[in-house]
Amino acid sequence: MKPEISQQKQTPAVDIDRLAGLLAKMQKPSGEIPWSDGGKTDPWDHIEAAMGLCIGGYTNEARRAYEWLADIQLEDGAWYASYIDGKPLDKTRDTNVSTYIAVGVFHYYLITRDLAFVRKMWNTVSGAMEFAISLQAPTGEIYWAKSPEMEIDRMALLTGSSSIYMSLKCALAIGRLLGHDRPAWETAKAKLGDALRDGYHLFNITKSRYSMDWFYPVLSGAITGAAARQRIDHHWKKFAVEGMGIRCVSDRPWITIAETSELVLALAATGNHKLAHIVFNWISERKFEDGSFWCGFTFPDMVIWPEDKISWTNGVVIMAADALYNLSPACNLFSHEFWKTSERVSNENLAN
């Protein structure tokens, strides 16, 4: 169903109506949103696309995306790492992939204020959190996954654990909305935050080549304030290509639109909207004739690669535009100040 998009939802850089409409066309009748036409679906990127739909006014489509996840959730609260046409493709049970549902559901609530739907999704969100926390190491990091043979892979990923930190924040916020106290989640979040800030040695350092390892601790709000600004500044030249965007990997000449948009979210989260606007403008014209954004491109030869039109890339472009232009009530979802205020108010309510 095509919603009415107000003029306020158009930006100088992105036609939100058009982008969200393209995402809606990619969604299957089941609610599943694959990477691309005929491609696989993974739950994390499926949610990223659903958030783009919701910002664009396609709230019914976003709701169906979350209901699809609820329908296929495994008994232990996890999801498989990927599916194709609803059937398991990779039976790894990934903690990061499984917890992102909390971010999507809280995002949906901020836009729709549909508390009944949040209540309906509570068991799904709760199960996902319990699965991830069951794989938390004594030192705070969260192990990556369980293999298809149900063996725990004790590798911890900085990007994945940062995303789980954001998921825990959103799950706790949902719990507060519904009157559910989860002190074990609070403890897990605190331990995970300490690991992300001070336990670099606990994570797989081979992934430090990836730009997400650079800014995800900031994007998630695990690292804030002066430390967040220092982290962004320290690795800027390693990943940022002025006038073009953000490298996916530091030693490869490949700019990706998703990583660039996520850095925009991280910069906006810290309050650095001026730089966030500059970076977003670097990629504003990197799109196909139908208005959808490229996945990435090489430089200096400027070859579009891959040529597929990727759902989650366009979902996060919409999210970045929302953070910059305040298109929806969820525009501050990643804002450090938003969470600081939210948690302070919650603590004051508990005290009273």
LOVEX-421868 format. One record per residue (C-alpha): x, y, z. Coordinates in steps of 0.25 Angstrom, whole numbers, plus 2048, in hexadecimal, padded with zeros to 3 digits. Layout:
% residues N
XYZ ...
This chain:
% residues 352
800800800 80680D7FC 805818807 804827805 81182D807 81283B80C 81B846806 822845813 82783780F 82F83C803 83D841805 8478487FC 84F83B7FA 84582F7FA 83782D7F5 831825801 8248227FA 82B81C7EE 8358147F6 82B80E800 82280B7F5 82D8037EE 8307FB7FB 8217F87FC 8217F27EF 82D7E97F3 8257E37FF 81F7D67FD 8107D3800 8157CB80D 81C7D8812 82A7D380F 8337DE809 83F7D8801 84C7DE7FF 8487E07F0 83F7DA7E6 8417CB7E7 84B7CC7F2 84D7C7800 8477CE80D 84E7CF81A 8467D4826 84F7E0829 84E7E681B 8407E381A 83D7EB826 8467F7821 83D7F7814 8307F681D 835802824 83780A817 828806813 82380B821 82A81881F 824819811 816817816 815808813 811805821 8087F981D 8147F3815 81D7F5820 8147EE82A 8137E2820 8227E1820 8227E082F 8177D682F 81F7CE825 82A7CD82F 8217C983A 81B7BE832 8297B882F 8307BA83C 8377AE842 8337A784F 8407AD856 83D7BB851 8477BC846 8457BC837 84E7B682C 8587BF826 8517BF819 8457BA811 8407B9802 8317B9800 82F7B780E 8387AA80F 8457A9817 8517AC80F 85C7AD81A 8587A6827 8627AE82F 85B7B483B 8617C283B 8607CA848 8607D8841 8577D4836 84D7CF840 84D7DB84A 84A7E6840 83B7E3840 83B7EC84D 8407F8845 8367F683A 82A7F4844 82E80084C 83080883F 82280483B 81D809848 823816847 81C81983A 80F81283C 80D81284B 806805849 8087FF857 7FF7F3854 8087EF849 8147F1852 80D7E885D 80B7DE852 8197DD84F 81E7DD85D 8217CE85E 8287CE851 8317D9855 8337D3863 8377C685D 8417CC854 8487D3860 8487C7868 84F7BF85D 85A7CA85C 85C7CB86B 85E7BC86C 86A7BE863 8707C986B 87F7C7870 8827C987F 88A7D587A 87E7DC873 8807D9864 8757D185D 87A7C5855 8767C6846 86E7BA844 86A7AB845 86D7A283A 86379A832 86878F83B 864797847 87379984C 8767A7851 8807AF849 8877B7854 88D7C284A 8877CF84E 8857DA844 8877E9847 87C7ED83D 8737E2841 8747E584F 8727F484D 8657F1846 8607E8851 8637F385B 8597FC853 84F7F0853 8507EF862 84D7FE863 8417FD85B 83C7F0861 83D7F686F 83680286A 82B7F9865 82A7F2872 8297FF879 81D803870 8167F6873 81A7F6882 8237EA881 8307EB88A 83C7E4885 8487E688E 84F7DA888 84F7E287B 8547EF882 8607E7887 8637E187A 8627EE873 86C7F587E 8767E987C 8757EA86D 8777F986D 8837F8876 8897ED86C 8867F6860 88D802867 8997FC86E 89A7ED869 89F7EF85B 8A87E285C 89B7DA85F 8977DC850 89C7D6843 8A67E083F 8A77DB830 89A7E382E 8A07F0831 8A27F2822 8937F4821 88E802823 8827FD82B 88C7F9836 890807836 88280E838 87980483D 87D80684C 87981484A 86C811842 86780884D 86A812858 87480985F 87E81485D 87982385F 87E831862 88D834860 89182685E 887824852 88C83184B 89B82C84E 89881E848 89182483B 89D82E839 8A882483C 8A481A831 89E825827 8A982481D 8A981581D 89B814818 896821813 899825804 896834804 88B8377FA 8878297F7 883821804 88881680D 89080A80A 88A7FD80E 8987F7810 8A4800813 8AD7FA809 8A37F97FD 89F8047F4 8908017F6 88680B7FB 879806800 86C80E801 86880680E 874809816 874817812 866819816 869812823 87481B826 86A827823 86282082E 86D81F838 87282E835 863833837 86282A844 86E83284A 86883F846 87284283B 867845830 87084E828 879843825 86E839823 868842819 875843811 877834811 86983280D 86A83B801 8768337FC 86D8287F8 86082F7F5 86282D7E6 86781F7E6 85A8197E1 8538127D6 8498187CC 83D8127D5 84381A7E1 84880E7E9 8568107EE 8628087E9 8687FD7F3 8768027F1 8808077E7 88F8067E5 8988127E3 89F8187DC 8998117D0 88A8137D5 8858057D2 8788027D9 8797F47E0 8717EC7E2 8677F17D9 85B7EB7E1 8517F47E7 8527F17F6 8467F37FF 84E7F580C 8577FF806 84B808802 84580580F 85180B817 85181780D 84381A811 847819820 85382281E 84A82D817 84082B823 84C82E82D 85083B825 842840821 83983C82C 82F835823 82982C82D 82782A83C 83282083C 83D82A837 84482A844 84581B846 85481A846 85682884D 85E827859 85783385F 84A82C85D 84E81F865 854828870 84782F872 83F823870 84781B87A 847827884 838828883 836819885 83F819892 837825897 82A81E895 83081289D 83481B8A8 8268218A9 
